[in-house]
Amino acid sequence: MAETGAGADEGRIVVGVSGSLGSLAALHHAVAEARRADVEVLAVLCWTPPGEELGYRRTPCPTVLTAGRDAAVARLRQALDEAFAGRYAGVRLRCQAVRGEAGHTLVHCADRPGDLLVLGAGRERGRLSRLIRPSVTTYCVRYATCPVLTVPRPPLQRDLEALERGHGLGALVAGL
């Protein structure tokens, strides 16, 4: 990643963090890339109020909004603790819990000319759910003005998804 100058134009790595195994893999990849390029990492956890934005607009409640924000901050802290076991990541790391839909918010956060947006590839979704709402990764690839790097799902995540789909322990044992 080339340096584009100091200040607001300097490149950085923006990484979406949700606490999932895929987002933790993306965070590790972003930190490794930041070490090589000597740039800052901005870890962003996107959140919406309970009932999404439309529900909140219909019945606004500041207490609910504060609780949602506090829960997002706690989830971000927990994800960072899980990713780095409470140790220093070895790079300049800034973290933000940002209110908004994940795809739109991440594209908005990765708005500098030298930015790189890093995302976990996410779980496989059915055709119907892809038609109703595109994945965060698809949205970011389509609308980001900077390069987008998607990190493949870790093997453990694939195994857990196989268990959830009902393939049971047999699928895991067969893979060993």
C-alpha positions in Angstrom: 0.0 0.0 0.0 1.6 3.2 -1.1 1.8 6.2 1.2 -0.2 9.2 -0.1 1.0 11.8 2.3 0.4 12.8 5.9 -2.8 13.5 7.6 -6.3 12.8 6.2 -5.0 11.5 2.9 -2.7 8.9 4.5 -3.9 5.3 3.7 -5.1 3.0 6.4 -6.8 -0.3 6.7 -10.4 -0.3 7.6 -11.7 -3.7 8.8 -15.2 -4.7 9.6 -15.5 -6.5 12.9 -18.6 -8.3 14.2 -17.1 -10.9 16.6 -17.7 -13.7 14.1 -14.8 -16.1 13.3 -14.7 -14.6 9.8 -14.4 -11.1 11.1 -11.6 -12.1 13.5 -9.7 -13.7 10.6 -10.2 -10.4 8.7 -8.9 -8.5 11.6 -5.8 -10.7 11.9 -5.2 -10.3 8.1 -5.6 -6.5 8.4 -3.1 -6.3 11.3 -0.6 -8.4 9.4 -1.0 -6.1 6.3 -0.7 -3.0 8.5 2.6 -4.3 9.9 4.0 -4.6 6.4 2.7 -1.3 5.1 3.2 0.6 8.4 -0.3 2.1 8.4 -3.1 2.4 10.9 -5.9 -0.1 11.3 -9.4 1.2 11.9 -11.6 -1.7 13.3 -15.3 -0.8 12.8 -18.2 -2.6 14.4 -21.5 -1.5 12.8 -24.7 -1.6 14.8 -28.3 -0.7 14.5 -30.9 -0.2 17.3 -33.1 -3.1 18.2 -35.8 -3.3 15.5 -33.4 -1.7 13.0 -33.5 2.0 12.1 -37.1 1.9 10.8 -38.4 0.5 14.1 -36.4 3.0 16.1 -37.7 5.9 14.1 -41.3 4.8 14.7 -40.8 4.6 18.5 -37.7 6.4 19.5 -36.4 5.7 23.0 -33.0 7.2 24.0 -32.5 4.5 26.7 -32.8 1.8 24.1 -30.4 3.6 21.8 -27.8 4.0 24.7 -28.2 0.3 25.6 -27.6 -0.7 21.9 -24.5 1.5 21.6 -23.1 0.2 24.9 -23.7 -3.4 23.8 -21.9 -2.7 20.5 -18.9 -1.2 22.3 -18.8 -4.2 24.6 -19.0 -6.6 21.6 -16.2 -4.7 19.9 -14.0 -5.0 23.1 -14.8 -8.7 23.4 -13.9 -9.3 19.7 -10.5 -7.5 20.2 -9.8 -9.4 23.4 -10.6 -12.7 21.6 -8.5 -11.7 18.5 -5.4 -10.6 20.5 -5.9 -12.3 23.9 -5.7 -8.9 25.6 -2.3 -8.1 24.2 -1.0 -5.3 22.1 -1.7 -5.9 18.4 1.6 -4.5 17.3 0.2 -1.8 15.1 -1.6 1.5 15.5 -5.2 0.3 16.1 -8.2 2.6 16.4 -11.6 1.1 17.1 -15.1 2.5 16.6 -18.6 1.2 17.1 -20.6 3.0 14.4 -24.4 3.2 14.1 -25.6 2.2 10.7 -26.1 -0.7 8.3 -22.9 -2.6 7.9 -22.2 -2.3 4.2 -23.1 1.4 3.8 -21.2 2.3 7.1 -18.1 0.4 6.1 -18.0 2.0 2.7 -18.4 5.4 4.3 -15.6 4.7 6.8 -13.2 3.6 4.1 -13.3 6.9 2.3 -9.7 8.1 2.0 -7.8 7.7 -1.2 -5.2 5.2 0.1 -7.6 3.1 2.2 -8.0 -0.6 2.0 -11.2 -2.2 3.2 -10.8 -5.7 4.7 -13.8 -8.0 5.3 -14.4 -11.6 6.3 -16.1 -13.5 3.4 -19.1 -14.3 5.7 -21.2 -17.4 5.6 -22.8 -18.9 2.6 -26.4 -17.7 2.1 -29.3 -19.1 0.1 -30.5 -17.6 -3.2 -33.6 -16.1 -1.6 -31.7 -14.3 1.1 -29.2 -12.9 -1.4 -32.1 -11.5 -3.5 -33.8 -9.9 -0.5 -30.6 -8.3 0.9 -27.2 -8.5 -0.6 -24.4 -9.5 1.7 -22.2 -6.9 3.3 -19.2 -8.2 1.2 -21.2 -7.8 -2.0 -22.4 -4.4 -1.1 -18.8 -3.2 -0.2 -17.3 -4.6 -3.4 -19.9 -2.9 -5.5 -19.9 0.5 -3.8 -16.5 1.1 -2.2 -14.2 3.7 -3.7 -11.1 1.9 -2.4 -9.8 -1.7 -2.9 -11.7 -4.3 -0.9 -10.0 -7.5 0.3 -12.2 -10.4 1.4 -10.6 -13.0 3.7 -11.9 -16.5 3.2 -13.8 -18.2 6.0 -11.5 -20.0 8.4 -11.8 -23.8 8.4 -13.3 -23.9 11.9 -16.1 -21.6 10.7 -16.9 -23.9 7.8 -17.0 -26.9 10.1 -19.4 -25.1 12.5 -21.6 -24.1 9.6 -21.7 -27.7 8.4 -22.9 -28.8 11.9 -25.6 -26.1 11.9 -26.8 -27.3 8.5 -27.3 -30.8 10.1 -24.4 -32.7 8.7 -23.5 -33.6 12.2 -20.3 -34.9 13.6 -20.0 -37.4 10.7 -19.0 -34.6 8.3 -16.3 -33.4 10.7 -14.9 -36.8 11.3 -14.9 -37.6 7.6 -12.8 -34.4 7.0 -10.1 -35.5 9.5 
